[in-house]
Amino acid sequence: MYVKLLLLIGCVAHLHAAPQSVPGKLLRASSAAGPTTLTTTCDGTGYYTQCSGCNSILVCLGSFSDTRKCDVLVPDTPYCVNGTCSAQPSYDTCPPPALKCTGEGYYPDPNNCKLYHYCEVTGEPSDVYECSPNYVFNGVDGCKQQIFPSDCVTCKCDPSKIFVGYGNSKIFYAYCVYQNAKVTDIIMSKCSGASTFNGVKCDFKCPSEGNFAYEGDKKRYYQCYTSGGKLTFTVQSCSNSDVFNPEYGVCVPAS
């Protein structure tokens, strides 16, 4: 039994250390800086425009120059693309923002169905990826070909709700941050283990007998068993500094 436990711990450590193979085009690494700042000077003679940032245009008029903010002057076309205001950003000029990681693994982008995120460390920013052309992110199968407009799913904030769902997904949900009645940020989360989002919270139901991850706490887990002909569960805790490993259904050392 002791030898088997050592082998199990070794497998877990190997899986944790293995690099992730992530499909799609990387648009922004988690180590990337904030909003892009481009050239902010003119040549002093020419008459032209160029992007000086994600949302700003530098207008060069000989020895005179001026800066225009697309997101302030023209809210419907807030991005600078090739020196003009555009409704859609150019990822070369304006890399999409990262998510605040609330867990590990893949997450959809709340505003753009063609993007998705990979989180390696909770609390850190995500890596941002783009699906191939004519493909959109699907929370279950990764990127899939878009056939119908409804295949493109985004989060719809509702101030009357604390959490909002991500389309018909039973896994992903979001919290919308408001300031002066305007959405300033959307924080994506997902239910873990056998829990599903019921419109209000992650709700756990035993899928079978066994041990399953506890939502939001790596030291605890659900122990499902049959009682009176029905599946029921109790909440158990790992001892000492151990944490629950959902892949193996056992507690393992945190390291």
C-alpha positions as CSV (number, residue, x, y, z in Angstrom):
1,M,0.0,0.0,0.0
2,Y,2.9,2.4,0.9
3,V,4.6,1.7,-2.5
4,K,1.3,2.3,-4.3
5,L,0.9,5.6,-2.6
6,L,4.4,6.7,-3.5
7,L,3.8,5.8,-7.1
8,L,0.5,7.8,-7.1
9,I,2.2,10.8,-5.6
10,G,4.9,10.6,-8.3
11,C,2.3,10.4,-11.1
12,V,0.5,13.5,-9.7
13,A,3.7,15.5,-9.5
14,H,4.7,14.5,-13.0
15,L,1.3,15.5,-14.4
16,H,1.5,18.9,-12.6
17,A,4.9,19.6,-14.0
18,A,4.1,18.6,-17.5
19,P,3.7,21.5,-20.0
20,Q,0.3,22.2,-21.3
21,S,-0.5,21.7,-25.0
22,V,-2.9,24.5,-25.8
23,P,-4.6,24.8,-29.2
24,G,-5.2,28.1,-30.9
25,K,-3.2,31.3,-31.5
26,L,-1.6,32.9,-28.5
27,L,-2.5,36.6,-28.5
28,R,-1.3,37.6,-25.1
29,A,0.9,35.8,-22.6
30,S,0.2,36.1,-18.9
31,S,3.5,38.0,-18.5
32,A,2.4,40.7,-21.1
33,A,2.3,44.3,-20.0
34,G,-0.8,46.5,-19.9
35,P,-2.3,48.5,-22.8
36,T,0.0,48.9,-25.8
37,T,1.7,52.2,-26.4
38,L,2.9,52.9,-29.9
39,T,4.8,55.7,-31.6
40,T,3.9,59.0,-29.9
41,T,5.9,61.4,-32.1
42,C,5.5,62.7,-35.7
43,D,8.3,63.3,-38.2
44,G,7.6,67.1,-38.2
45,T,6.8,67.4,-41.9
46,G,4.2,64.9,-43.1
47,Y,0.4,64.9,-42.8
48,Y,-0.9,61.5,-41.6
49,T,-2.4,59.5,-38.8
50,Q,-1.1,56.6,-36.8
51,C,-2.2,54.6,-33.7
52,S,-0.5,55.7,-30.5
53,G,-2.3,53.2,-28.4
54,C,-5.2,50.8,-28.3
55,N,-7.8,53.6,-28.2
56,S,-5.9,56.7,-29.4
57,I,-4.9,58.2,-32.7
58,L,-1.9,60.5,-33.3
59,V,-2.7,63.1,-36.0
60,C,0.4,64.5,-37.6
61,L,0.0,67.9,-39.4
62,G,3.5,69.0,-40.3
63,S,5.0,70.7,-37.2
64,F,1.7,70.4,-35.4
65,S,0.3,67.2,-33.8
66,D,-2.8,66.2,-31.9
67,T,-4.2,63.1,-30.2
68,R,-7.7,61.8,-30.5
69,K,-9.3,59.3,-28.1
70,C,-11.6,57.0,-30.1
71,D,-13.3,55.5,-27.0
72,V,-14.2,59.0,-25.8
73,L,-15.2,60.8,-29.0
74,V,-16.7,57.8,-30.9
75,P,-17.9,55.2,-28.4
76,D,-19.2,52.9,-31.1
77,T,-15.8,52.7,-32.7
78,P,-13.5,52.7,-29.7
79,Y,-10.4,51.1,-31.2
80,C,-7.6,52.5,-33.3
81,V,-6.8,50.4,-36.4
82,N,-4.4,51.6,-39.1
83,G,-4.8,55.2,-37.9
84,T,-8.6,55.3,-37.8
85,C,-11.3,54.5,-35.2
86,S,-12.8,51.0,-35.6
87,A,-15.5,49.0,-34.0
88,Q,-13.3,45.9,-33.9
89,P,-9.7,46.0,-32.4
90,S,-6.6,44.9,-34.1
91,Y,-4.8,42.4,-31.9
92,D,-1.5,43.7,-33.2
93,T,-2.3,47.1,-31.8
94,C,-4.6,46.2,-29.0
95,P,-4.0,42.8,-27.4
96,P,-7.2,41.6,-25.6
97,P,-7.3,41.9,-21.9
98,A,-6.4,38.9,-19.7
99,L,-8.8,37.3,-17.2
100,K,-8.3,37.4,-13.5
101,C,-7.9,33.6,-13.0
102,T,-10.3,32.2,-10.4
103,G,-9.0,28.7,-11.0
104,E,-6.9,26.5,-13.3
105,G,-7.7,25.4,-16.8
106,Y,-9.6,26.8,-19.7
107,Y,-12.2,29.7,-19.5
108,P,-14.3,31.4,-22.1
109,D,-13.9,35.1,-22.8
110,P,-17.0,36.9,-21.5
111,N,-17.2,39.4,-24.4
112,N,-15.7,37.7,-27.4
113,C,-16.7,34.2,-28.4
114,K,-13.7,33.8,-30.7
115,L,-11.3,34.1,-27.7
116,Y,-10.6,31.8,-24.8
117,H,-8.2,31.8,-21.8
118,Y,-5.9,29.4,-20.1
119,C,-5.2,29.8,-16.4
120,E,-2.2,28.1,-14.8
121,V,-2.2,29.8,-11.4
122,T,-5.2,31.1,-9.5
123,G,-5.0,34.8,-8.8
124,E,-2.7,35.4,-11.8
125,P,-3.7,36.8,-15.3
126,S,-4.6,34.3,-18.0
127,D,-3.0,33.5,-21.4
128,V,-5.3,34.7,-24.1
129,Y,-5.9,32.6,-27.2
130,E,-7.9,33.0,-30.4
131,C,-9.8,30.2,-32.2
132,S,-9.1,29.6,-35.9
133,P,-11.1,31.6,-38.4
134,N,-14.8,30.7,-38.5
135,Y,-14.5,28.9,-35.1
136,V,-15.8,30.0,-31.7
137,F,-15.0,28.8,-28.2
138,N,-17.3,26.0,-26.8
139,G,-17.0,25.5,-23.1
140,V,-17.1,21.7,-23.4
141,D,-15.3,20.9,-26.7
142,G,-12.8,23.8,-27.0
143,C,-13.1,25.6,-30.4
144,K,-15.8,24.5,-32.8
145,Q,-16.9,25.7,-36.2
146,Q,-19.6,28.3,-36.1
147,I,-22.7,27.2,-38.0
148,F,-25.4,29.4,-36.4
149,P,-25.3,32.9,-34.9
150,S,-26.3,31.3,-31.6
151,D,-23.0,29.4,-31.5
152,C,-21.4,32.6,-30.5
153,V,-21.9,32.8,-26.7
154,T,-21.0,35.7,-24.5
155,C,-22.0,36.8,-20.9
156,K,-25.1,39.0,-20.5
157,C,-24.7,41.0,-17.4
158,D,-27.9,41.6,-15.3
159,P,-27.8,44.0,-12.3
160,S,-30.7,42.1,-10.7
161,K,-28.5,39.0,-10.4
162,I,-25.3,38.3,-8.4
163,F,-24.0,35.7,-10.9
164,V,-25.0,35.3,-14.5
165,G,-24.6,32.2,-16.7
166,Y,-22.5,31.6,-19.8
167,G,-25.1,30.6,-22.4
168,N,-26.5,27.2,-21.5
169,S,-23.3,26.1,-19.9
170,K,-23.7,24.2,-16.6
171,I,-20.0,24.8,-15.8
172,F,-19.1,28.4,-16.4
173,Y,-20.7,31.5,-14.8
174,A,-19.7,35.1,-14.3
175,Y,-19.7,38.0,-11.8
176,C,-20.2,41.5,-13.3
177,V,-18.5,44.4,-11.7
178,Y,-20.4,47.7,-11.9
179,Q,-19.4,51.3,-11.4
180,N,-21.9,54.1,-11.8
181,A,-24.3,51.6,-13.4
182,K,-21.7,50.6,-16.0
183,V,-20.0,47.2,-16.3
184,T,-16.3,47.8,-15.7
185,D,-15.2,44.1,-15.5
186,I,-16.5,40.6,-15.8
187,I,-14.9,37.9,-13.6
188,M,-15.3,34.3,-15.0
189,S,-15.6,31.3,-12.8
190,K,-16.5,27.7,-13.2
191,C,-18.0,24.9,-11.1
192,S,-15.6,22.1,-10.2
193,G,-16.0,18.4,-10.0
194,A,-19.6,17.2,-10.2
195,S,-21.1,20.6,-9.3
196,T,-23.2,22.5,-11.9
197,F,-24.3,26.1,-12.0
198,N,-28.1,26.3,-11.3
199,G,-28.5,30.1,-12.0
200,V,-27.6,31.1,-8.5
201,K,-24.6,29.0,-7.4
202,C,-22.7,25.8,-8.0
203,D,-24.9,22.9,-6.9
204,F,-23.5,19.5,-6.2
205,K,-25.2,16.2,-7.0
206,C,-23.6,12.9,-6.7
207,P,-23.0,11.4,-10.2
208,S,-22.0,8.0,-8.7
209,E,-20.3,6.6,-5.7
210,G,-16.9,7.9,-5.0
211,N,-15.0,11.0,-4.0
212,F,-15.4,14.4,-5.8
213,A,-13.9,17.8,-5.6
214,Y,-15.5,20.4,-3.2
215,E,-16.2,23.8,-4.7
216,G,-13.7,26.4,-3.7
217,D,-11.8,24.4,-1.1
218,K,-9.0,22.0,-2.1
219,K,-8.8,20.5,1.4
220,R,-12.4,19.2,1.4
221,Y,-14.2,16.8,-0.8
222,Y,-17.6,15.1,-1.3
223,Q,-17.8,11.5,-0.4
224,C,-20.8,9.9,-2.3
225,Y,-22.4,6.6,-1.2
226,T,-25.6,4.8,-1.5
227,S,-28.0,4.9,1.5
228,G,-31.6,3.7,1.4
229,G,-31.3,3.0,-2.3
230,K,-30.3,6.6,-3.1
231,L,-27.1,8.4,-3.6
232,T,-26.2,10.8,-0.8
233,F,-23.0,12.5,0.3
234,T,-21.0,13.8,3.3
235,V,-18.3,16.4,3.2
236,Q,-14.9,15.1,4.3
237,S,-11.6,16.9,4.9
238,C,-8.0,16.0,4.0
239,S,-5.7,15.7,7.0
240,N,-2.6,17.8,7.8
241,S,-1.4,19.8,4.7
242,D,-2.9,17.3,2.1
243,V,-5.2,18.5,-0.6
244,F,-7.8,16.6,-2.6
245,N,-6.8,15.4,-6.1
246,P,-10.0,15.0,-8.2
247,E,-8.3,13.0,-10.9
248,Y,-7.5,10.2,-8.5
249,G,-10.2,10.8,-5.9
250,V,-7.8,10.8,-2.9
251,C,-5.9,13.3,-0.7
252,V,-2.3,13.9,-1.7
253,P,0.5,16.1,-0.3
254,A,0.1,19.7,-1.4
255,S,3.6,19.8,-2.8
